[in-house]
């Protein structure tokens, strides 16, 4: 069974277009709402990644300290990086 060509009058298309114009800005609001949700999700994901990275740094420093490695230089580097991240 083949496809049947769809025939719509120009008048009907104009009426359909006019109906769409009855609600201006709806698409824009939906797009803005989606963008806001996406930004919130991205922010949560980035926060989680940064938290995990900080936790990994602490674990590695603790491990290095337990095996009696000199970690004072590493602790200083981590502290400097944290200070740079928190400054505007």
C-alpha positions in Angstrom: 0.0 0.0 0.0 1.6 3.3 -1.1 1.3 6.7 0.5 -1.6 8.9 -0.3 -0.7 12.5 -1.2 -2.1 15.0 1.3 -4.0 17.9 -0.2 -4.8 20.8 2.1 -6.3 24.0 0.8 -4.4 27.3 1.2 -7.4 28.7 3.2 -7.2 25.8 5.7 -3.4 26.3 6.1 -4.0 30.0 6.8 -6.6 29.2 9.4 -4.3 26.7 11.0 -1.5 29.3 11.1 -3.8 31.9 12.6 -4.8 29.4 15.3 -1.1 29.0 16.2 -0.8 32.7 16.6 -3.6 32.7 19.3 -0.9 31.6 21.9 2.1 33.7 21.1 5.1 33.0 23.3 4.1 29.6 24.5 6.9 27.9 22.6 9.4 30.5 23.9 8.3 30.0 27.5 8.6 26.2 27.1 12.0 26.6 25.6 13.1 28.9 28.5 11.7 26.5 31.1 13.6 23.6 29.4 16.8 25.7 29.4 16.4 26.5 33.0 15.8 22.9 34.0 18.9 21.9 31.9 21.0 24.5 33.6 19.9 23.3 37.1 20.7 19.7 36.1 24.2 20.8 34.8 24.9 22.7 37.9 24.0 19.7 40.1 26.2 17.5 38.0 29.2 19.8 38.2 28.7 20.2 41.9 28.7 16.5 42.3 31.9 16.1 40.2 33.7 18.8 42.2 32.6 17.1 45.5 33.9 13.7 44.3 37.2 15.3 43.1 37.7 16.9 46.5 37.0 13.7 48.3 39.4 11.8 46.0 42.1 14.4 46.9 41.5 13.9 50.6 41.6 10.1 50.3 44.9 10.2 48.3 46.5 12.5 50.8 45.4 10.3 53.7 46.8 7.2 51.9 50.1 9.0 51.2 50.3 10.0 54.9 49.6 6.5 56.1 52.5 5.1 54.0 54.7 7.9 55.5 55.2 9.9 52.4 56.0 13.6 52.8 52.7 15.2 51.8 53.3 18.7 53.0 54.2 20.0 49.5 51.1 18.3 48.0 48.9 19.7 50.8 50.2 23.1 50.0 49.5 22.7 46.3 46.0 21.5 47.0 45.4 24.4 49.3 46.6 26.9 46.7 44.3 25.4 44.0 41.4 25.6 46.4 42.2 29.2 47.2 42.4 30.0 43.5 39.0 28.3 42.8 37.3 30.2 45.6 38.5 33.7 44.5 36.4 35.6 42.0 
